[in-house]
Amino acid sequence: MSDKQLMNVRFEGDILILQLEAASISAVDEVEHISRSLRQAVQEHQPRHLVVDFSAVQFFSSQMLGLLVDVWRRLRDQGGTVAVSGINPQLTRVFRITNLDKLFAFYETTDEAIAATQAV
């Protein structure tokens, strides 16, 4: 399941990997598309963990944060986690300012995030 403009979704065991591919995710329809695809993947495959790769992203709207918190709640209730990888320092500040850096684990690369998540 993929959308070359916005994202790619794949699985490694019980880990759903969401690779965001757009430099800017700010339009309401973009976030809604990502939301629908992510929720569908979570519902159909019931992953225990989510890794979100932000390496291509330079900007995202606050709606993205809301989506991540919603998915985090669902996975947390099932004993799962959400990890963020490849995020630039500017976007990391957004997570810190909103105190969301306390909810998610941050990793430089997706491979590091996957390895750490598999160890949980």
Residue pairs with C-beta under 8 A, 6 or more apart in sequence:
1 9
1 37
1 40
1 41
2 8
2 9
3 33
3 37
4 21
5 21
5 22
6 20
6 21
6 22
6 25
6 30
6 33
6 34
7 18
7 19
7 20
7 21
7 22
7 34
7 37
8 18
8 19
8 21
9 16
9 17
9 18
9 19
9 37
9 38
9 41
10 16
10 17
10 19
11 17
11 45
11 47
12 114
12 118
13 118
14 47
14 48
14 49
15 47
15 48
15 49
15 50
15 51
15 114
15 117
15 118
16 38
16 41
16 42
16 45
16 47
16 49
16 50
16 51
17 50
17 51
17 53
17 110
17 114
18 34
18 38
18 50
18 51
18 52
18 53
19 53
19 55
19 56
19 110
20 34
20 52
20 53
20 54
20 56
20 57
20 60
21 56
22 30
22 56
22 57
23 56
23 57
23 58
23 59
24 57
24 58
24 59
24 60
25 31
25 34
25 57
25 59
25 60
25 61
25 64
26 59
26 60
26 61
27 61
28 63
31 61
31 63
31 64
31 67
34 64
34 67
35 67
38 67
38 71
39 71
41 47
42 50
42 71
42 74
42 75
46 78
47 75
47 80
48 75
48 78
48 79
48 80
48 81
49 75
49 80
49 81
49 82
49 83
49 117
49 120
50 71
50 72
50 75
50 80
50 81
50 82
50 83
51 82
51 83
51 84
51 85
51 110
51 113
51 114
51 117
52 68
52 82
52 83
52 84
52 85
53 85
53 86
53 110
53 113
54 60
54 84
54 85
54 86
54 87
54 88
54 91
55 85
55 86
55 87
55 110
56 86
57 87
57 88
57 91
58 88
58 90
58 91
59 91
60 91
65 94
65 95
65 98
65 100
68 82
68 84
68 100
68 104
69 100
69 103
71 82
72 82
72 103
72 104
75 81
75 82
81 105
81 117
81 120
82 103
82 104
82 105
83 104
83 105
83 106
83 107
83 113
83 116
83 117
84 95
84 104
84 105
84 106
84 107
84 113
85 106
85 107
85 108
85 109
85 110
85 112
85 113
86 107
86 108
86 109
86 110
87 95
87 106
92 101
92 106
95 101
95 104
95 106
105 113
105 116
105 117
107 113
107 116
